[in-house]
Amino acid sequence: MAYRITPQVYEKIKHFARFPQTGVSLRQMVMFGQNPSQGTLLRASQFLADELPIRIAHRVKELDNLPHNLGEMPSIVRVKNWYAQSFEDLVNFPKPELPQSIKERLFVNSNNSANKLPDNVPNPSATSITTAAKPSVPIGHRYYSNVDGIEWPPEVRYYNEKFTKMIEAIKRRHDPVVTTVAQGINEYKKHKESDVIDIDIQAFLDRFYMSRIGIRILIGQHVALNRSPSRSDYVGIICTKTNIAQTVQEAADNARFICEEYYGLFRAPEISLHCPNDLTFTYVPTHLSHMLFELLKNSLRALVELFGDDVDEYPPIKVIVAEGKEDITIKISDEGGGIPRRNIPLVWTYMYTTAETQTLDPNFSQSDFKAPMAGFGYGLPISRLYARYFGGDLKLISMEGFGTDVYLHLNRISNSDEPLH
Ligand SMILES: Nc1ncnc2c1ncn2[C@@H]1O[C@H](COP(=O)(O)OP(=O)(O)OP(=O)(O)O)[C@@H](O)[C@H]1O
């Protein structure tokens, strides 16, 4: 039977939505997650058991208050039900039953300054996402802190495993959120017979997808710490030695392959890379790959559409990586003809594409778009959210009639606050 939000659950959601969200920086996650004991993991699950329902409740509330009648579109209602269902799973999950002595030990180290995580600094990109950004609650030592030095009874491991399974299922339930919201926007556009996305809807989508990134990082990180055997250089999903040259090369190979398949080319345009081979930094490699792949795909497409699919050679795409104290910047330059200046603001809006629009299957349940060459108009705005998430940014400058330069700034200090609102 289809899930319905009961009035009691609604009341609870409203209650939770009154609490502020607590941000976690990349740096805090790295410091916390090194060789966690079962007790530390238990504290982390307690943090998530408090934090995730708050974040989810904020989203349900927002989905309820959408401008115009977007909230009534069937796909948006579907998404709201997923959020409410996950909220219920979290708040109904039983608290751990532990002997008193263990409970006491669990919080014993929490005032130990050696275990205290550094406070966040304001995210330099947060203000451009929302004008009403409130600072999130400092994480301090309340939640994530290492508790060690004792034998943890089997109940602790058992609880950690069950909790991990539950949040993994939530992550899976939310896999098709981006495509389903996109479907909802399509429904809305048809309804109002216009192609333009209102500014308020655009702002909602930025906040909504940004929050989704945060929730998925928290869950992904927790699952990885509980599940995966520890790999050197990795703390959960974060790699402390993310190699830029290697990541660009892999994204370039993938994008060129897709381009060759899509246009039936013998050889896709070349991509030349200027980057020290040993340049590494702390980042989530899957995010970096995703952004680079999307940007390179755009440049490849622009070149093939400008020069045609039957030329012997295209002007190569140049990828230049610069290492500053604060940022690592990756510039991608193509000679694909650029974008008319009038259209520049549009490239950051969702659903703006010059490719033939793809139809979205309403029952589509894949986690992300399965890489066609182009067609949803999500590549740039979503990549910018990923970049901003950890304090970076994405900028695009075009010379119409010549080509486009995209600057991907990645913040290497990585202690900026999560952009929550
Ligand atoms: N390097 C570029 N050169 C020329 N035009 C570009 C470039 N990058 C983006 N664009 C324009 O911006 C539009 C939006 O790009 P975006 O990456 O957001 O979506 P898309 O590539 O159309 O679809 P997808 O969701 O599959 O990424 C493109 O359709 C294209 O018209």
The ligand as an SDF file (V2000), in Angstrom:
LIG
                    3D

 31 33  0  0  0  0  0  0  0  0999 V2000
   31.9870   24.1820  -22.4900 N   0  0  0  0  0  0  0  0  0  0  0  0
   30.8180   24.5670  -23.0080 C   0  0  0  0  0  0  0  0  0  0  0  0
   30.7540   25.1400  -24.2350 N   0  0  0  0  0  0  0  0  0  0  0  0
   29.5670   25.5260  -24.7800 C   0  0  0  0  0  0  0  0  0  0  0  0
   28.3740   25.4020  -24.1550 N   0  0  0  0  0  0  0  0  0  0  0  0
   28.3620   24.8550  -22.9490 C   0  0  0  0  0  0  0  0  0  0  0  0
   29.5630   24.4060  -22.3010 C   0  0  0  0  0  0  0  0  0  0  0  0
   29.2310   23.9240  -21.0800 N   0  0  0  0  0  0  0  0  0  0  0  0
   27.8830   24.0460  -20.9720 C   0  0  0  0  0  0  0  0  0  0  0  0
   27.3500   24.5950  -22.0740 N   0  0  0  0  0  0  0  0  0  0  0  0
   25.9210   24.8990  -22.3190 C   0  0  0  0  0  0  0  0  0  0  0  0
   25.2340   24.8860  -21.0700 O   0  0  0  0  0  0  0  0  0  0  0  0
   24.1400   23.9710  -21.1170 C   0  0  0  0  0  0  0  0  0  0  0  0
   23.9150   23.3850  -19.7510 C   0  0  0  0  0  0  0  0  0  0  0  0
   24.9900   22.5390  -19.3780 O   0  0  0  0  0  0  0  0  0  0  0  0
   24.7780   21.4290  -18.2700 P   0  0  0  0  0  0  0  0  0  0  0  0
   26.0750   20.7160  -18.0870 O   0  0  0  0  0  0  0  0  0  0  0  0
   24.1640   22.0540  -17.0690 O   0  0  0  0  0  0  0  0  0  0  0  0
   23.6680   20.4830  -18.8940 O   0  0  0  0  0  0  0  0  0  0  0  0
   23.7480   19.5280  -20.1730 P   0  0  0  0  0  0  0  0  0  0  0  0
   25.1780   19.2170  -20.4640 O   0  0  0  0  0  0  0  0  0  0  0  0
   22.9330   20.1490  -21.2480 O   0  0  0  0  0  0  0  0  0  0  0  0
   22.9860   18.2380  -19.6250 O   0  0  0  0  0  0  0  0  0  0  0  0
   23.4550   17.2170  -18.4600 P   0  0  0  0  0  0  0  0  0  0  0  0
   22.4300   17.3400  -17.3840 O   0  0  0  0  0  0  0  0  0  0  0  0
   23.4400   15.9000  -19.1280 O   0  0  0  0  0  0  0  0  0  0  0  0
   24.8240   17.6610  -18.0090 O   0  0  0  0  0  0  0  0  0  0  0  0
   24.5130   22.9670  -22.2010 C   0  0  0  0  0  0  0  0  0  0  0  0
   23.3810   22.3520  -22.7660 O   0  0  0  0  0  0  0  0  0  0  0  0
   25.2600   23.8480  -23.1980 C   0  0  0  0  0  0  0  0  0  0  0  0
   24.3500   24.5270  -24.0260 O   0  0  0  0  0  0  0  0  0  0  0  0
  1  2  1  0
  2  3  1  0
  2  7  2  0
  3  4  2  0
  4  5  1  0
  5  6  2  0
  6  7  1  0
  6 10  1  0
  7  8  1  0
  8  9  2  0
  9 10  1  0
 10 11  1  0
 11 12  1  0
 11 30  1  0
 12 13  1  0
 13 14  1  0
 13 28  1  0
 14 15  1  0
 15 16  1  0
 16 17  2  0
 16 18  1  0
 16 19  1  0
 19 20  1  0
 20 21  2  0
 20 22  1  0
 20 23  1  0
 23 24  1  0
 24 25  2  0
 24 26  1  0
 24 27  1  0
 28 29  1  0
 28 30  1  0
 30 31  1  0
M  END
$$$$
